[in-house]
Amino acid sequence: MKEFTANNDSIVNTDNVVWMTTGTTHVARAEEWPIMPTEWVHAMLKPWNFFDQTPTLDLPEEK
């Protein structure tokens, strides 16, 4: 999807939104009707290279 980042727009002081679409992956079987099973979806958002260095380097020493 390089067309979305090709012009290198700044994202500083902007509202960044991520949409995760799930569903339509379960095809119902006759054996499941009328009690349909639940399929769980897990997602984790994890920053990548968010900081230039480890922010814990500047922590004050514990007394």
Biopython code that builds the backbone (N, CA, C, O; Angstrom):
import numpy as np
from Bio.PDB.StructureBuilder import StructureBuilder

atoms = [
    (1, "MET", "N", (0.816, -1.187, 0.000)),
    (1, "MET", "CA", (0.000, 0.000, 0.000)),
    (1, "MET", "C", (0.863, 1.256, 0.000)),
    (1, "MET", "O", (0.579, 2.206, 0.730)),
    (2, "LYS", "N", (1.876, 1.266, -0.785)),
    (2, "LYS", "CA", (2.795, 2.393, -0.805)),
    (2, "LYS", "C", (2.151, 3.676, -1.318)),
    (2, "LYS", "O", (2.695, 4.759, -1.103)),
    (3, "GLU", "N", (1.008, 3.582, -1.988)),
    (3, "GLU", "CA", (0.368, 4.801, -2.490)),
    (3, "GLU", "C", (-0.123, 5.699, -1.349)),
    (3, "GLU", "O", (-0.304, 6.901, -1.545)),
    (4, "PHE", "N", (-0.340, 5.124, -0.159)),
    (4, "PHE", "CA", (-0.793, 5.914, 0.978)),
    (4, "PHE", "C", (0.347, 6.655, 1.666)),
    (4, "PHE", "O", (0.102, 7.611, 2.402)),
    (5, "THR", "N", (1.561, 6.241, 1.445)),
    (5, "THR", "CA", (2.707, 6.884, 2.090)),
    (5, "THR", "C", (3.683, 7.493, 1.095)),
    (5, "THR", "O", (4.744, 7.975, 1.493)),
    (6, "ALA", "N", (3.355, 7.482, -0.161)),
    (6, "ALA", "CA", (4.282, 7.920, -1.202)),
    (6, "ALA", "C", (4.678, 9.387, -1.072)),
    (6, "ALA", "O", (5.823, 9.734, -1.361)),
    (7, "ASN", "N", (3.758, 10.260, -0.644)),
    (7, "ASN", "CA", (4.096, 11.680, -0.552)),
    (7, "ASN", "C", (4.665, 12.063, 0.809)),
    (7, "ASN", "O", (4.962, 13.237, 1.035)),
    (8, "ASN", "N", (4.826, 11.107, 1.721)),
    (8, "ASN", "CA", (5.512, 11.308, 3.004)),
    (8, "ASN", "C", (4.899, 12.431, 3.833)),
    (8, "ASN", "O", (5.629, 13.257, 4.380)),
    (9, "ASP", "N", (3.567, 12.477, 3.936)),
    (9, "ASP", "CA", (2.882, 13.477, 4.760)),
    (9, "ASP", "C", (3.244, 13.310, 6.225)),
    (9, "ASP", "O", (3.448, 12.193, 6.700)),
    (10, "SER", "N", (3.321, 14.415, 6.933)),
    (10, "SER", "CA", (3.619, 14.379, 8.360)),
    (10, "SER", "C", (2.392, 13.916, 9.137)),
    (10, "SER", "O", (1.268, 14.275, 8.786)),
    (11, "ILE", "N", (2.592, 13.130, 10.182)),
    (11, "ILE", "CA", (1.490, 12.709, 11.048)),
    (11, "ILE", "C", (1.573, 13.374, 12.418)),
    (11, "ILE", "O", (0.851, 12.998, 13.341)),
    (12, "VAL", "N", (2.447, 14.355, 12.543)),
    (12, "VAL", "CA", (2.591, 15.089, 13.799)),
    (12, "VAL", "C", (1.346, 15.936, 14.026)),
    (12, "VAL", "O", (0.881, 16.628, 13.119)),
    (13, "ASN", "N", (0.808, 15.876, 15.247)),
    (13, "ASN", "CA", (-0.393, 16.632, 15.643)),
    (13, "ASN", "C", (-1.599, 16.326, 14.759)),
    (13, "ASN", "O", (-2.373, 17.225, 14.429)),
    (14, "THR", "N", (-1.756, 15.085, 14.382)),
    (14, "THR", "CA", (-2.925, 14.653, 13.624)),
    (14, "THR", "C", (-3.606, 13.514, 14.370)),
    (14, "THR", "O", (-2.986, 12.848, 15.198)),
    (15, "ASP", "N", (-4.862, 13.298, 14.078)),
    (15, "ASP", "CA", (-5.595, 12.175, 14.648)),
    (15, "ASP", "C", (-5.405, 10.977, 13.733)),
    (15, "ASP", "O", (-5.901, 10.959, 12.607)),
    (16, "ASN", "N", (-4.688, 9.985, 14.220)),
    (16, "ASN", "CA", (-4.426, 8.779, 13.439)),
    (16, "ASN", "C", (-5.413, 7.699, 13.864)),
    (16, "ASN", "O", (-5.555, 7.419, 15.055)),
    (17, "VAL", "N", (-6.090, 7.099, 12.907)),
    (17, "VAL", "CA", (-7.136, 6.119, 13.183)),
    (17, "VAL", "C", (-6.798, 4.819, 12.468)),
    (17, "VAL", "O", (-6.401, 4.819, 11.303)),
    (18, "VAL", "N", (-6.963, 3.715, 13.183)),
    (18, "VAL", "CA", (-6.772, 2.394, 12.592)),
    (18, "VAL", "C", (-8.084, 1.635, 12.734)),
    (18, "VAL", "O", (-8.639, 1.547, 13.830)),
    (19, "TRP", "N", (-8.574, 1.094, 11.643)),
    (19, "TRP", "CA", (-9.796, 0.299, 11.662)),
    (19, "TRP", "C", (-9.432, -1.162, 11.448)),
    (19, "TRP", "O", (-8.753, -1.513, 10.483)),
    (20, "MET", "N", (-9.891, -2.004, 12.361)),
    (20, "MET", "CA", (-9.679, -3.434, 12.202)),
    (20, "MET", "C", (-11.026, -4.069, 11.881)),
    (20, "MET", "O", (-11.965, -3.980, 12.673)),
    (21, "THR", "N", (-11.116, -4.691, 10.755)),
    (21, "THR", "CA", (-12.362, -5.309, 10.321)),
    (21, "THR", "C", (-12.253, -6.815, 10.501)),
    (21, "THR", "O", (-11.308, -7.441, 10.020)),
    (22, "THR", "N", (-13.220, -7.390, 11.194)),
    (22, "THR", "CA", (-13.247, -8.835, 11.385)),
    (22, "THR", "C", (-14.619, -9.347, 10.964)),
    (22, "THR", "O", (-15.558, -8.577, 10.763)),
    (23, "GLY", "N", (-14.704, -10.621, 10.842)),
    (23, "GLY", "CA", (-15.988, -11.227, 10.520)),
    (23, "GLY", "C", (-15.994, -11.844, 9.142)),
    (23, "GLY", "O", (-14.983, -11.846, 8.439)),
    (24, "THR", "N", (-17.100, -12.347, 8.778)),
    (24, "THR", "CA", (-17.369, -13.014, 7.502)),
    (24, "THR", "C", (-16.396, -14.146, 7.201)),
    (24, "THR", "O", (-16.168, -14.480, 6.038)),
    (25, "THR", "N", (-15.821, -14.737, 8.246)),
    (25, "THR", "CA", (-14.908, -15.861, 8.016)),
    (25, "THR", "C", (-15.525, -17.175, 8.466)),
    (25, "THR", "O", (-14.955, -18.240, 8.226)),
    (26, "HIS", "N", (-16.684, -17.113, 9.115)),
    (26, "HIS", "CA", (-17.304, -18.321, 9.632)),
    (26, "HIS", "C", (-18.492, -18.702, 8.755)),
    (26, "HIS", "O", (-19.462, -17.953, 8.646)),
    (27, "VAL", "N", (-18.406, -19.848, 8.145)),
    (27, "VAL", "CA", (-19.522, -20.367, 7.351)),
    (27, "VAL", "C", (-20.296, -21.330, 8.237)),
    (27, "VAL", "O", (-19.766, -22.346, 8.689)),
    (28, "ALA", "N", (-21.548, -20.996, 8.475)),
    (28, "ALA", "CA", (-22.369, -21.810, 9.379)),
    (28, "ALA", "C", (-22.628, -23.194, 8.801)),
    (28, "ALA", "O", (-22.828, -23.355, 7.597)),
    (29, "ARG", "N", (-22.619, -24.199, 9.692)),
    (29, "ARG", "CA", (-22.936, -25.576, 9.308)),
    (29, "ARG", "C", (-24.309, -25.924, 9.855)),
    (29, "ARG", "O", (-24.756, -25.313, 10.826)),
    (30, "ALA", "N", (-24.974, -26.872, 9.265)),
    (30, "ALA", "CA", (-26.311, -27.275, 9.713)),
    (30, "ALA", "C", (-26.286, -27.751, 11.164)),
    (30, "ALA", "O", (-27.257, -27.559, 11.895)),
    (31, "GLU", "N", (-25.180, -28.372, 11.586)),
    (31, "GLU", "CA", (-25.075, -28.902, 12.947)),
    (31, "GLU", "C", (-25.044, -27.787, 13.993)),
    (31, "GLU", "O", (-25.318, -28.046, 15.165)),
    (32, "GLU", "N", (-24.722, -26.573, 13.605)),
    (32, "GLU", "CA", (-24.579, -25.472, 14.558)),
    (32, "GLU", "C", (-25.879, -24.699, 14.780)),
    (32, "GLU", "O", (-25.967, -23.913, 15.723)),
    (33, "TRP", "N", (-26.864, -24.901, 13.951)),
    (33, "TRP", "CA", (-28.103, -24.143, 14.055)),
    (33, "TRP", "C", (-29.015, -24.756, 15.089)),
    (33, "TRP", "O", (-29.113, -25.983, 15.096)),
    (34, "PRO", "N", (-29.691, -24.041, 15.960)),
    (34, "PRO", "CA", (-29.820, -22.593, 16.088)),
    (34, "PRO", "C", (-28.817, -21.976, 17.070)),
    (34, "PRO", "O", (-28.828, -20.762, 17.275)),
    (35, "ILE", "N", (-27.970, -22.776, 17.663)),
    (35, "ILE", "CA", (-27.005, -22.236, 18.630)),
    (35, "ILE", "C", (-25.661, -22.092, 17.927)),
    (35, "ILE", "O", (-24.938, -23.068, 17.729)),
    (36, "MET", "N", (-25.345, -20.862, 17.555)),
    (36, "MET", "CA", (-24.130, -20.611, 16.787)),
    (36, "MET", "C", (-22.938, -20.447, 17.737)),
    (36, "MET", "O", (-23.051, -19.778, 18.764)),
    (37, "PRO", "N", (-21.817, -21.048, 17.402)),
    (37, "PRO", "CA", (-20.637, -20.892, 18.252)),
    (37, "PRO", "C", (-20.038, -19.484, 18.106)),
    (37, "PRO", "O", (-20.283, -18.779, 17.127)),
    (38, "THR", "N", (-19.269, -19.114, 19.086)),
    (38, "THR", "CA", (-18.603, -17.813, 19.070)),
    (38, "THR", "C", (-17.153, -18.002, 18.668)),
    (38, "THR", "O", (-16.468, -18.887, 19.181)),
    (39, "GLU", "N", (-16.692, -17.180, 17.761)),
    (39, "GLU", "CA", (-15.285, -17.202, 17.382)),
    (39, "GLU", "C", (-14.628, -15.955, 17.967)),
    (39, "GLU", "O", (-15.072, -14.834, 17.718)),
    (40, "TRP", "N", (-13.573, -16.158, 18.743)),
    (40, "TRP", "CA", (-12.883, -15.050, 19.387)),
    (40, "TRP", "C", (-11.779, -14.524, 18.476)),
    (40, "TRP", "O", (-11.070, -15.290, 17.823)),
    (41, "VAL", "N", (-11.653, -13.227, 18.449)),
    (41, "VAL", "CA", (-10.597, -12.570, 17.686)),
    (41, "VAL", "C", (-9.759, -11.765, 18.663)),
    (41, "VAL", "O", (-10.292, -10.965, 19.433)),
    (42, "HIS", "N", (-8.456, -11.973, 18.633)),
    (42, "HIS", "CA", (-7.550, -11.228, 19.510)),
    (42, "HIS", "C", (-6.652, -10.353, 18.647)),
    (42, "HIS", "O", (-6.162, -10.775, 17.600)),
    (43, "ALA", "N", (-6.452, -9.148, 19.103)),
    (43, "ALA", "CA", (-5.567, -8.233, 18.390)),
    (43, "ALA", "C", (-4.738, -7.466, 19.408)),
    (43, "ALA", "O", (-5.211, -7.149, 20.499)),
    (44, "MET", "N", (-3.511, -7.176, 19.044)),
    (44, "MET", "CA", (-2.645, -6.396, 19.921)),
    (44, "MET", "C", (-1.972, -5.311, 19.080)),
    (44, "MET", "O", (-1.385, -5.585, 18.034)),
    (45, "LEU", "N", (-2.073, -4.085, 19.563)),
    (45, "LEU", "CA", (-1.388, -2.979, 18.912)),
    (45, "LEU", "C", (-0.090, -2.742, 19.665)),
    (45, "LEU", "O", (-0.103, -2.464, 20.864)),
    (46, "LYS", "N", (1.011, -2.851, 18.975)),
    (46, "LYS", "CA", (2.314, -2.731, 19.611)),
    (46, "LYS", "C", (3.151, -1.734, 18.815)),
    (46, "LYS", "O", (3.383, -1.935, 17.623)),
    (47, "PRO", "N", (3.610, -0.655, 19.467)),
    (47, "PRO", "CA", (4.402, 0.330, 18.724)),
    (47, "PRO", "C", (5.730, -0.253, 18.250)),
    (47, "PRO", "O", (6.312, -1.122, 18.899)),
    (48, "TRP", "N", (6.186, 0.236, 17.125)),
    (48, "TRP", "CA", (7.454, -0.219, 16.546)),
    (48, "TRP", "C", (8.306, 1.007, 16.276)),
    (48, "TRP", "O", (7.925, 1.878, 15.493)),
    (49, "ASN", "N", (9.465, 1.072, 16.928)),
    (49, "ASN", "CA", (10.368, 2.227, 16.804)),
    (49, "ASN", "C", (9.663, 3.533, 17.144)),
    (49, "ASN", "O", (9.834, 4.540, 16.456)),
    (50, "PHE", "N", (8.866, 3.506, 18.216)),
    (50, "PHE", "CA", (8.135, 4.688, 18.657)),
    (50, "PHE", "C", (9.090, 5.717, 19.256)),
    (50, "PHE", "O", (8.926, 6.918, 19.041)),
    (51, "PHE", "N", (10.083, 5.250, 20.006)),
    (51, "PHE", "CA", (11.077, 6.128, 20.614)),
    (51, "PHE", "C", (12.411, 5.982, 19.895)),
    (51, "PHE", "O", (12.686, 4.950, 19.284)),
    (52, "ASP", "N", (13.232, 7.016, 19.972)),
    (52, "ASP", "CA", (14.578, 6.947, 19.404)),
    (52, "ASP", "C", (15.508, 6.095, 20.257)),
    (52, "ASP", "O", (16.467, 5.507, 19.758)),
    (53, "GLN", "N", (15.207, 6.038, 21.553)),
    (53, "GLN", "CA", (15.994, 5.235, 22.487)),
    (53, "GLN", "C", (15.085, 4.787, 23.624)),
    (53, "GLN", "O", (13.925, 5.194, 23.688)),
    (54, "THR", "N", (15.592, 3.971, 24.501)),
    (54, "THR", "CA", (14.803, 3.490, 25.621)),
    (54, "THR", "C", (14.514, 4.648, 26.578)),
    (54, "THR", "O", (15.449, 5.262, 27.091)),
    (55, "PRO", "N", (13.225, 4.961, 26.831)),
    (55, "PRO", "CA", (12.898, 6.095, 27.697)),
    (55, "PRO", "C", (13.295, 5.872, 29.152)),
    (55, "PRO", "O", (13.319, 6.826, 29.929)),
    (56, "THR", "N", (13.606, 4.640, 29.537)),
    (56, "THR", "CA", (13.972, 4.378, 30.921)),
    (56, "THR", "C", (15.411, 4.774, 31.242)),
    (56, "THR", "O", (15.824, 4.688, 32.398)),
    (57, "LEU", "N", (16.170, 5.198, 30.259)),
    (57, "LEU", "CA", (17.560, 5.581, 30.515)),
    (57, "LEU", "C", (17.664, 6.844, 31.359)),
    (57, "LEU", "O", (18.667, 7.038, 32.047)),
    (58, "ASP", "N", (16.653, 7.705, 31.324)),
    (58, "ASP", "CA", (16.710, 8.970, 32.067)),
    (58, "ASP", "C", (15.965, 8.930, 33.396)),
    (58, "ASP", "O", (15.716, 9.982, 33.984)),
    (59, "LEU", "N", (15.609, 7.766, 33.875)),
    (59, "LEU", "CA", (14.917, 7.663, 35.153)),
    (59, "LEU", "C", (15.847, 8.036, 36.299)),
    (59, "LEU", "O", (17.029, 7.695, 36.267)),
    (60, "PRO", "N", (15.327, 8.737, 37.320)),
    (60, "PRO", "CA", (16.168, 9.058, 38.469)),
    (60, "PRO", "C", (16.496, 7.787, 39.256)),
    (60, "PRO", "O", (15.732, 6.822, 39.246)),
    (61, "GLU", "N", (17.613, 7.803, 39.916)),
    (61, "GLU", "CA", (18.021, 6.632, 40.698)),
    (61, "GLU", "C", (17.111, 6.482, 41.906)),
    (61, "GLU", "O", (16.688, 7.467, 42.513)),
    (62, "GLU", "N", (16.821, 5.249, 42.239)),
    (62, "GLU", "CA", (15.969, 4.959, 43.380)),
    (62, "GLU", "C", (16.769, 5.103, 44.667)),
    (62, "GLU", "O", (17.919, 4.669, 44.743)),
    (63, "LYS", "N", (16.159, 5.713, 45.678)),
    (63, "LYS", "CA", (16.856, 5.925, 46.967)),
    (63, "LYS", "C", (16.516, 4.856, 47.951)),
    (63, "LYS", "O", (17.009, 4.876, 49.079)),
]
sb = StructureBuilder()
sb.init_structure("model")
sb.init_model(0)
sb.init_chain("A")
sb.init_seg("    ")
for serial, (resi, resn, name, xyz) in enumerate(atoms, 1):
    if name == "N":
        sb.init_residue(resn, " ", resi, " ")
    sb.init_atom(name, np.array(xyz, "f"), 0.0, 1.0, " ", f" {name:<3s}", serial, name[0])
structure = sb.get_structure()
